[in-house]
Amino acid sequence: MIDQKILRTDINEVTKLLLRKGYILNIENWNKLEQKRAKIQVKNENQQAELNSISKEIGILKSQGDVNPSLEKEASKLSKFIKDRNKVLDSLLDEIKNFLLDVPNVPDSDVPLGDSEEDNILVRQSGKKPEFNFKIRDHVELGELHRSLDFDASSEIAGSRFVVMKNNFAKLHRALIQFMMDFHLEFHGYTEVYVPYIISGQSLMGTGQLPKFEEDLFKLEGSNNFYLTPTAEVPVTNLFKDKILESKDLPIKYVCHTPCFRSEAGSYGKDTRGMMRQHQFEKVELVQAVEEGDSNRALEELTLHAEAILKALDMPYRVVSLCAGDLGFSAAKTYDIEVWVPSQNTYREISSCTNYRDFQARRMKARWRSNDSNKPKLINTVNGSGLAAGRALLALLELNQLEDGSIVIPKALRKYMNINTLEIN
């Protein structure tokens, strides 16, 4: 959630920054709400001070064995005024909260200007794109050849945008996940966590998926307000909800593997072939909680951690800085890591690494206490995919194919597979 203080003190600058994201802040509505709030609170504070003074005087009189009915009547009258006005204030504060829940995070000052992915800026590129002297197959064709990706079976079970994996493709998918988890634990110092795959609406509110993006979620029937998790970011980041973390414990770095469930609303007809965009997929997620001044470093570090997986697998990729118009709702700054997909002759996103600053923490009341101050401050949250397993699998299959359709297993995965090549059976 955006900080109310900056709306009160620098609303014109905030409005300009939000326009970069394509969001038009309703200044008139905000000013009306803020003026009402200020008026009620000032009135309450004045009357509370008056009530305190009268109550003190009543107390002195009682200690002397005296009473003053008119003062007690005035105190009762003021108490009722304040109580009634607080009910109005509570309703108004709820209205202000709902207004703020719709306002996206402001982009960092170094985020590129632009309206779409066409305006994203290349940061770096790594790896050599393979050259094939034969007609390549995409991952769907390779799956058919190996009889290991069955989209018809998944369609019968659940509908479109799912896949059934079999044989060595299923094993390779599992090997990828295990490799990524082991790599981040051994080399990057993360702590593994296991979390629920079913989450509450309140958790989604905390990380920014609700209320704005409910159509992208799978909601469960019943009275519990439960959803299937769209990303491990939600349950893992909510581990900090309503907590006050000690400075000595920061940064906290979690890695988690979960399935992810997304309705992909509005993406009909886009990437419907194969495994590029599915309703259910696996992901290894990296989440960091840091002090407020450390999130820039954490974002750079976390991005390099995700890149290290692609380097270890010898997969060509690039990193782009998202322009303001392509940033997510809760993001202050995002790097997308895009892997080369030969069949599409282009780079495709395999990880988004994002600095949320204190936007999520303010929603979750996630704080930390510094050594030199007892007053808690909001943590900063950073997260990214390390990596999306399905997209890693499809890119790996296409990048390592041989002319007959066999797949060479990257060296980093061979100890998990116990074979060097997936042969055609």
C-alpha positions, 0 to 999 in steps of 0.5 A: 500500500502506498504511504499516505504521508507522501500523498499528503505532502507531495501529491503532485509528484506522486501523481506524475510518477503514477502516470508513468504506470498509466494510473490516473490518481483521483486527486479530487476524491483523495482530497475530499476524503483527507479533508473529512478525516482531518476535520473529524480528527481535529474536532475529536482531538480538541474535544478529547482535550476538553474532556480530559480537562473536565475529567481532571477537574471532576476527579479533584472535586471528588477527592475533596468530597464534592460533586459538580453535576453540570461538569459531569453532564458536560463530560457525558455529553462530550464522551457521546460526541466523541464516540459517535464521531469515532464511528463516522471516522472508522467508516471514513478510514475504511473508505480511505483504505479501500481507496489506497488499496486501488493505488499502485506502487510508485516506480523508482526514479531509475525505472525506464519510461515507456508504455509496454514491453517494447520499451523495456531496456536491455541490461545484459545478455549471456550465453550463445544462442545455438545454431542448428543445421537441421529443422528444429522441433518445438517442445510440443513436437519433442514431447510427442516424439518421446511420447512424454507430453500428453496434452490430450490426456490433460484436456480430458482430465481438466481442460485446456492449459494443462499437461500430463508429463510422462517417463523421462520428461516428468523425471527431468522436470522434477530434476530441474526443481530439485537442482534449483532448490539445491543450488539456491540452498548450497550456493546462495544461502537461502532457507527452505520453507514449505507453505500451504498451497491454499491461501486466504484472501487476506494473504492475497491482499497483503501482497497486492493480488487483491482486490485488483486482480481477482479474475486472475485467481482460482477461488475455492467454493465455501465460506473460508475465502480460500484461493489456490496460490498463484505464486509462492510469493504470496504464502512465503511473504506473508510469513512476515505478516504482523511480525516485528523482526530484529535487525540481527535476523535480517536479511531473511532469505527464503526459497520455496517450491510450489505449484502455481495456479492462474486463470490467465484471464484475458490471455485467450489465444495467447501462448495456448500451444504447449507449456508456455502459459498454463493454469497450473505450473511449478516454480521455485521462488526466492523471497527476501525481507530486508531493512529499508535501505538494503532493498536495491542491493537485495534486488541485484543479488536476487536477480544474479541468483536466478541468473546463476541457474541459467548459467549452470544449465548453459541456457542463453538468456538476457535481463531487461529492466521493465519500463514503468508502463510494464511494471506490476501493480505492487512493483517499484522496480523489476528485472525480467530474465528471458531465456532463448526459445529456439522454436519462437526465435526469441527470448521469453520471460522465465523469471521476474525479480522485483523490489516492492520496497515497503508497499507489501509490508505496509499492507501486512504490517511487517516490520523490523526493529533497528539496534539504535531505535525501539520504534519499528520500521517497515521491512522491504520485500524483494522476490523473484522466480528462481526459476519457473520450472515449466518454462525452463523445461521447454527451453531446455528441451528445445535448446538441447535437441539433436537432429533425431529428436534426442535431448542432451541432458545438461551436465548440471542435471546428469546426477539427478537423471543418471543418464546423459541423453534422452533417447527416442524409444 
